[in-house]
């Protein structure tokens, strides 16, 4: 027994009397232009990374990256059909297999994300950013290198500022993200990397050319073209898709 202001209280009751209730965390989902991608975000603004951090991509085949994210481990293990995750600063975008319905995935992701945010544990380990998986998998792509004069550097800074302040927020609203990778002053080409829902969306080419390229060319006269950088796995998949299209066209012509 112990006493507070003359009131005797059993020690066995002390933990339940003095402990604070666990705060409820509400997760809301937002649709994206990609029907196979959903954006999950805390209604109260809990963070998955520091504000302004670059988004991180993890595919279900990126074992070395998954090992450094307990959240990713749990989602891939307990939510079959999830193909990849994109972790933003305050949101999570989940890409699924087109053959799996969201009803089979969504409740599990909400529960796991709620528990993760309530736990306060880091979303990825400190070692995550140093991992270079075999086969080139992961969240980053090595950009091309160009020799830039002082004037070219100013152009590059203008491009980066436009992307960060005008383009990136709109892309993130749709459950994606964008990285500025390089500027080639000789050709006026800007190299970008789309992430999350926008990368695998059927309208990604329109987003890249009509939206992003159009805005950059409007504000920065040196820009003539925008190129999307692909992960090695994406390049292989694109080549296989092109081969399949060629075969189908051949069969159609022969018939």
Buried (B, 14 or more C-beta within 10 A) or exposed (E): EEEEEEEEEEEEEEEEEEEEEEEEBEBEBBEBBBEBBBBBBBEEEBBBBEEEBBBBBBBBBBEBBBBBBBBBBBBBEEBEBBBBBBBBBBBBBBBBBEEBEBEBBBEBBBBBBBEBBEEEEBBBBEEBEEBEBEEBBBBBBEBEEBEBEEEBEEBBEBBEEBBEEEBBEBBBEBBBBBBBBBBBBEEBBBBBBBBBBBBBBEEBEEBBEEBBBEBBBEEBEBBBBBBBBBBEBBEEEEEEEEEEEEEEEEEEEEE
